[in-house]
């Protein structure tokens, strides 16, 4: 493998800046292997899936994790909270910009001068910094008051409704980014699928640092995945094993399911890196958005459908599909030939 194998030209005007309404009106590129593709809508999942299939989603909730703070000296600081540490909702691993100037013990304040965060030690890998939420208020209340939804840097348009960067079934808060394939699902679509015998099953994977870290190794197999917390109930895994087909919504649902099946551990931390040669154990179909070039997410797609991902992306670009977090979707079938 070579990193250049996962490169393609993504024109800036193909990057969706705003979500479509309603959610399930997003376009859907349906993978039919050598038979070509179908151009449908996400709402058509009711026709594309079959009774006995199960739809598995990541129900992790995005937190307003981006904080724009200041040093006592007046310098602006941007903090992105990634994950709780030590099981304490006051202690977090974070990305800080600028990080080089931060001193251990330094206190960051909001525009009114209120103390918000204390800066701790840099991680062993050097890419994150420990921070602690100060004061007596509930840390999630602090985030609700001061934080912003952590939109990716390629989305520059303002988000009028923060709920549009949240799935309709989001449950426990903890993710630093949305599991974006799930943004296409609506309560009505989920109900119609259930009525057809296609239930919604939930797993959890807290989206963390690897959403933001590019692959830099020329040989991408040498890339070290940052670990992320996941949880898969035993009953969910059993229902997946008994299902006609397992349809995973998004790469994070894929990673949670395959981590549980690969390690035999239903919860914990996963560093599973799915790339070419991976032996699939659970997932049959994947509903996913279009991903950035040269990323681990694109390598997972390559492991799922092989080199035909290039044809799928080429068609999507030619047909004016919208890419990335607020873009359109694909329905991939790893058994299609």
C-alpha positions as CSV (number, residue, x, y, z in Angstrom):
1,X,0.0,0.0,0.0
2,X,1.0,3.6,-0.7
3,X,-0.6,6.7,0.5
4,X,-0.9,8.0,-3.1
5,X,-3.2,5.0,-3.8
6,X,-5.9,6.8,-1.8
7,X,-5.6,10.2,-3.4
8,X,-8.1,11.8,-5.8
9,X,-8.9,15.4,-6.8
10,X,-11.8,16.9,-4.8
11,X,-12.9,20.3,-6.2
12,X,-13.7,22.8,-3.5
13,X,-17.2,23.3,-4.9
14,X,-18.1,19.7,-4.3
15,X,-17.7,20.1,-0.6
16,X,-21.2,20.6,0.9
17,X,-21.4,23.6,3.2
18,X,-24.9,23.1,4.4
19,X,-27.2,20.1,4.9
20,X,-30.2,19.4,2.7
21,X,-33.7,19.5,3.9
22,X,-35.4,17.1,4.7
23,X,-32.5,15.0,5.8
24,X,-33.5,11.9,3.8
25,X,-33.7,13.9,0.6
26,X,-29.9,13.5,0.2
27,X,-28.8,11.7,-2.9
28,X,-27.7,8.1,-2.6
29,X,-25.3,6.4,-4.9
30,X,-26.1,2.7,-4.8
31,X,-23.2,0.3,-5.5
32,X,-24.2,-2.6,-7.8
33,X,-20.6,-3.9,-8.5
34,X,-20.0,-4.5,-12.2
35,X,-23.7,-3.8,-12.9
36,X,-22.9,-0.1,-12.4
37,X,-24.7,2.2,-10.0
38,X,-28.2,3.5,-9.2
39,X,-28.9,7.1,-8.4
40,X,-31.5,7.2,-5.6
41,X,-32.3,9.1,-2.4
42,X,-31.7,8.1,1.2
43,X,-35.5,7.9,1.6
44,X,-35.4,5.0,-0.8
45,X,-33.7,2.8,1.7
46,X,-37.1,1.4,2.5
47,X,-37.1,-0.1,-1.1
48,X,-33.4,-1.0,-1.2
49,X,-33.3,-3.0,2.1
50,X,-35.1,-6.2,2.8
51,X,-37.0,-7.7,5.7
52,X,-34.5,-9.5,8.0
53,X,-31.8,-6.8,7.4
54,X,-30.8,-4.8,10.5
55,X,-29.7,-1.1,10.4
56,X,-26.9,-0.4,12.9
57,X,-26.2,3.2,14.0
58,X,-23.7,4.9,16.3
59,X,-25.9,6.9,18.8
60,X,-23.1,8.9,20.3
61,X,-24.1,12.5,20.8
62,X,-21.9,15.4,19.7
63,X,-20.9,17.9,22.4
64,X,-20.3,21.6,21.7
65,X,-16.7,20.9,22.1
66,X,-15.0,23.9,20.5
67,X,-14.2,26.7,23.0
68,X,-12.9,30.1,22.0
69,X,-11.0,31.4,25.0
70,X,-8.2,33.7,26.0
71,X,-5.0,33.7,27.9
72,X,-4.6,36.1,30.8
73,X,-2.2,38.0,28.6
74,X,-5.1,38.5,26.1
75,X,-4.0,36.1,23.4
76,X,-6.8,34.1,21.7
77,X,-6.8,30.3,22.2
78,X,-9.0,27.7,20.5
79,X,-9.6,24.5,22.4
80,X,-11.3,21.4,21.0
81,X,-12.3,18.9,23.7
82,X,-11.8,15.3,22.4
83,X,-12.6,12.9,25.2
84,X,-13.0,12.6,29.0
85,X,-10.0,11.2,30.8
86,X,-10.0,9.2,34.0
87,X,-13.8,8.8,33.9
88,X,-14.1,12.4,35.2
89,X,-16.2,14.8,33.2
90,X,-14.0,17.7,34.4
91,X,-10.8,16.2,32.9
92,X,-10.4,16.1,29.1
93,X,-7.9,15.4,26.4
94,X,-7.9,18.3,24.0
95,X,-6.4,19.9,21.0
96,X,-5.2,23.5,21.6
97,X,-4.2,26.2,19.2
98,X,-1.6,27.6,19.7
99,X,-0.3,24.8,21.8
100,X,3.4,25.6,21.9
101,X,3.0,28.6,24.2
102,X,0.8,26.9,26.7
103,X,2.3,26.4,30.2
104,X,1.3,23.6,32.6
105,X,-1.1,25.2,35.1
106,X,-2.0,28.1,32.9
107,X,-5.7,29.2,33.2
108,X,-7.8,30.1,30.2
109,X,-10.7,32.5,30.5
110,X,-13.7,33.6,28.5
111,X,-14.3,37.1,27.2
112,X,-15.7,38.2,30.6
113,X,-12.6,37.0,32.4
114,X,-14.3,33.9,34.0
115,X,-11.8,31.1,34.5
116,X,-12.9,28.2,32.3
117,X,-10.0,25.7,31.8
118,X,-6.7,24.8,33.4
119,X,-4.0,23.5,31.1
120,X,-2.2,20.3,32.1
121,X,0.5,18.1,30.7
122,X,1.0,17.2,27.1
123,X,0.2,13.6,26.1
124,X,3.1,11.1,25.6
125,X,2.5,11.3,21.9
126,X,2.5,15.1,22.0
127,X,-0.6,15.7,20.0
128,X,-3.1,16.4,22.8
129,X,-3.0,18.3,26.0
130,X,-4.8,17.5,29.3
131,X,-7.2,20.2,30.5
132,X,-9.6,20.6,33.4
133,X,-12.9,22.4,33.5
134,X,-12.8,24.8,36.4
135,X,-15.6,26.1,38.7
136,X,-18.5,24.4,40.3
137,X,-21.0,24.4,37.4
138,X,-21.6,21.1,35.6
139,X,-19.0,20.8,32.8
140,X,-21.7,20.1,30.2
141,X,-23.5,23.2,31.3
142,X,-20.3,25.1,30.7
143,X,-20.0,23.7,27.2
144,X,-23.6,24.4,26.4
145,X,-23.1,28.1,27.4
146,X,-19.6,28.7,25.9
147,X,-19.0,25.9,23.3
148,X,-19.7,25.6,19.6
149,X,-20.5,22.6,17.5
150,X,-17.1,21.2,16.3
151,X,-17.7,21.5,12.6
152,X,-14.8,20.3,10.4
153,X,-12.5,23.0,9.1
154,X,-13.7,22.5,5.5
155,X,-17.2,23.7,6.5
156,X,-16.9,27.5,6.5
157,X,-20.6,28.4,6.3
158,X,-22.3,29.2,9.6
159,X,-24.6,26.5,11.0
160,X,-27.9,28.1,11.7
161,X,-29.4,25.1,13.6
162,X,-26.9,23.2,15.7
163,X,-29.2,20.1,15.8
164,X,-28.4,19.6,12.1
165,X,-24.9,18.4,13.2
166,X,-26.6,15.8,15.4
167,X,-28.4,12.6,14.5
168,X,-32.0,12.3,15.5
169,X,-31.3,9.3,17.7
170,X,-28.2,10.7,19.5
171,X,-28.2,9.6,23.1
172,X,-25.2,9.9,25.5
173,X,-23.0,12.9,24.9
174,X,-19.3,12.4,24.3
175,X,-18.2,12.7,20.6
176,X,-16.0,15.5,19.2
177,X,-17.6,15.0,15.7
178,X,-20.8,13.7,14.3
179,X,-21.2,10.2,12.9
180,X,-22.2,12.0,9.7
181,X,-23.8,9.2,7.7
182,X,-26.5,9.1,10.3
183,X,-27.4,12.7,9.7
184,X,-29.5,11.5,6.8
185,X,-31.9,9.4,8.8
186,X,-35.3,10.8,10.0
187,X,-37.7,9.5,12.6
188,X,-40.2,8.8,9.8
189,X,-37.7,6.8,7.7
190,X,-36.6,4.8,10.7
191,X,-40.3,4.0,11.5
192,X,-41.0,3.0,7.9
193,X,-37.9,0.7,7.9
194,X,-39.1,-0.9,11.2
195,X,-42.6,-1.5,9.7
196,X,-40.9,-3.3,6.9
197,X,-39.0,-5.6,9.3
198,X,-35.7,-3.7,9.3
199,X,-35.0,-2.7,13.0
200,X,-32.7,0.0,14.2
201,X,-29.9,-1.3,16.4
202,X,-27.6,1.0,18.4
203,X,-23.9,0.9,19.2
204,X,-21.6,3.6,20.5
205,X,-18.2,4.8,19.4
206,X,-17.0,8.2,20.7
207,X,-15.6,10.0,17.6
208,X,-12.2,11.3,18.6
209,X,-8.8,12.4,17.4
210,X,-8.5,10.3,14.2
211,X,-11.3,12.3,12.7
212,X,-8.8,15.3,12.7
213,X,-5.5,13.6,12.2
214,X,-4.2,13.2,8.6
215,X,-2.3,10.1,7.5
216,X,1.3,11.2,7.0
217,X,3.1,7.9,6.6
218,X,4.1,7.1,3.0
219,X,3.2,3.5,3.8
220,X,-0.3,4.0,5.4
221,X,-0.1,0.6,7.1
222,X,2.4,2.3,9.4
223,X,-0.2,4.9,10.5
224,X,-1.0,4.6,14.2
225,X,-4.7,4.9,15.0
226,X,-5.7,6.9,18.0
227,X,-7.8,4.7,20.3
228,X,-11.5,5.5,20.7
229,X,-14.1,4.2,23.2
230,X,-16.8,1.9,21.9
231,X,-19.6,-0.2,23.3
232,X,-21.7,-3.0,21.6
233,X,-24.4,-4.7,23.6
234,X,-24.2,-8.5,23.5
235,X,-27.9,-8.6,22.3
236,X,-27.0,-6.3,19.4
237,X,-24.1,-8.5,18.3
238,X,-26.4,-11.6,18.5
239,X,-29.1,-9.9,16.4
240,X,-26.4,-9.0,13.8
241,X,-25.3,-12.6,13.7
242,X,-28.9,-13.8,13.1
243,X,-29.7,-11.1,10.5
244,X,-30.1,-11.5,6.8
245,X,-27.7,-8.6,6.3
246,X,-26.0,-6.1,8.6
247,X,-26.3,-2.6,7.3
248,X,-23.9,-0.3,9.2
249,X,-24.6,3.4,9.1
250,X,-21.3,5.2,8.9
251,X,-17.7,4.1,9.4
252,X,-17.9,4.6,13.2
253,X,-20.7,2.0,13.4
254,X,-18.5,-0.3,11.3
255,X,-15.6,0.2,13.6
256,X,-17.6,-0.5,16.7
257,X,-19.1,-3.7,15.3
258,X,-15.9,-5.1,13.8
259,X,-13.9,-4.2,16.9
260,X,-16.3,-6.2,19.1
261,X,-16.2,-9.1,16.7
262,X,-12.4,-9.0,16.2
263,X,-11.3,-8.6,19.9
264,X,-14.2,-10.5,21.6
265,X,-14.6,-7.4,23.9
266,X,-18.0,-5.8,23.8
267,X,-16.6,-2.5,25.2
268,X,-13.3,-0.7,25.8
269,X,-10.9,1.1,23.5
270,X,-10.2,0.2,19.9
271,X,-7.3,1.0,17.7
272,X,-8.6,-1.2,14.9
273,X,-7.3,0.0,11.5
274,X,-9.4,-1.5,8.7
275,X,-7.5,-1.5,5.4
276,X,-7.0,-3.8,2.5
277,X,-6.7,-7.4,3.6
278,X,-9.0,-7.1,6.6
279,X,-11.2,-10.1,7.1
280,X,-14.8,-8.8,7.5
281,X,-16.8,-10.4,10.3
282,X,-20.1,-8.6,10.7
283,X,-20.9,-5.8,8.2
284,X,-22.5,-6.6,4.8
285,X,-23.6,-3.2,3.6
286,X,-22.4,0.3,4.5
287,X,-24.2,3.5,4.3
288,X,-21.5,6.2,4.2
289,X,-20.8,9.7,3.0
290,X,-17.9,10.5,0.6
291,X,-14.6,11.0,2.4
292,X,-11.5,13.1,2.1
293,X,-8.6,11.7,0.1
294,X,-5.6,10.2,1.8
295,X,-7.6,9.2,5.0
296,X,-8.1,6.1,7.0
297,X,-11.8,6.3,6.2
298,X,-11.1,6.0,2.5
299,X,-8.9,3.0,3.3
300,X,-11.8,1.4,5.0
301,X,-13.9,1.9,1.9
302,X,-11.1,0.3,-0.2
303,X,-11.1,-2.7,2.2
304,X,-14.9,-3.0,1.8
305,X,-15.4,-2.8,-1.9
306,X,-11.8,-2.9,-3.3
307,X,-10.5,-0.6,-6.1
308,X,-13.9,0.0,-7.5
309,X,-14.2,2.8,-5.0
310,X,-12.4,4.9,-7.6
311,X,-15.2,4.3,-10.1
312,X,-17.8,5.2,-7.6
313,X,-16.1,8.4,-6.6
314,X,-15.5,9.3,-10.3
315,X,-19.2,8.8,-11.1
316,X,-20.2,10.8,-8.0
317,X,-18.0,13.7,-9.0
318,X,-19.3,13.6,-12.6
319,X,-22.9,13.5,-11.4
320,X,-22.4,16.5,-9.1
321,X,-22.9,14.6,-5.8
322,X,-22.1,16.7,-2.7
323,X,-19.1,15.5,-0.6
324,X,-18.0,15.2,3.0
325,X,-20.0,15.8,6.3
326,X,-23.0,17.6,4.9
327,X,-22.9,15.8,1.6
328,X,-24.7,12.9,-0.1
329,X,-24.2,9.2,0.6
330,X,-23.4,5.8,-0.8
331,X,-24.8,2.4,-0.1
332,X,-21.9,0.0,-0.5
333,X,-22.2,-3.8,-0.8
334,X,-19.0,-5.7,-0.1
335,X,-20.4,-8.8,-1.8
336,X,-21.4,-7.1,-5.0
337,X,-19.3,-8.3,-8.0
